[in-house]
């Protein structure tokens, strides 16, 4: 679904929630991808997302064990602790509360 701007996202050990999609017992797997491979795979330059344009991009895959699998995301860990959620063909910068 579109229109995630302004939606709430929460990722904890017990649950993952993105907008109105929630799942329980998510797993988080960190991996790294070369900036060039990221550009090729996702069609966007890392620098356009505020990420370093060279080197490696840190990705965190959120997989859902139960509930709405749509709550799972690929998170991109940026500099200064920033998180960007990828899903539904778009990228969303996550803010902290």
N, C-alpha and C positions, 0 to 999 in steps of 0.2 A: 504494500500500500504506500501511496505517496503522502506528501504533506506532513513529514515528521518534524518540520521546524517547530520549535517550541514544545515538542513532546518530551516526556520524562523518560529517562533511561536509568536503570539501576542494575549494577552487576555485583553480586555478592556470592559467597560460598553456597548459600542456600537457594538462591534464585537469580534469574536473569529476567529483566523486564525492559522492553523497548516499545514505547507507546502503549498500546493496549494488548500487546503480546507478552505473555509471561510463561516461563517454564521453571521447573524445579530441578535441583541437583545438577546444575550445569558443570561442565568441565572446561578448564582453561588450559590451552596449550600454546606456549610461546614458540615462535619460529622467526627466522630472519630471512630476508630476501634482498638480493642486490638491487640497488636503486634502478638499474637498467632493466632488470627482470620485472620489477614492479611496474615500471612504465609500460613495458610490453604487455604484461598480463592485464592491467587495469585501464590502460589507455589514458593515463594521467601522469604528468610529471610530478614526482614527489615534491618539488619546490612549489608547485601550485597549491599544495596542501600545507605549506609551511614547514615541510620536512627538508632535511639536508638533501641537496640534489645529487650527491654521490655517496658511495659507501653502502651501508645496509639499512633497510627499513625493518623495524621491529613490529611483528604482527602477533596478535593474540587471537586464536580461534576459540570462540565460545560455542560449545556444542550442548544441546539440550537433551537430557535423559528422559524427561517427562514433561508434558504440557505442550504448549505451542512451539514447534520447532522454529517458527518465524522469530522467536525472541532471541535466538542465537545469532551471532554477528561475527564478523571479523573486525576486531579492534586494531587500530594502528596507534602505536605508542610514539608520540612525538617528543620533541625537546621540551624541557621544563615540565614534564609530567602531563602534558596535553594528551588527550585521547580523542581519536577520530573513529567513528563507527562507519563501517561500510556495509551496505545492504540495499536491496531493492534498486540497484543501479545508481546509487548516489552515495555521497560522503557527508557525514554530519559531525561537526565539531561538538564534543560533549563538554559541558561546563560543570563545575562542581558547585554543590550547595553547602 
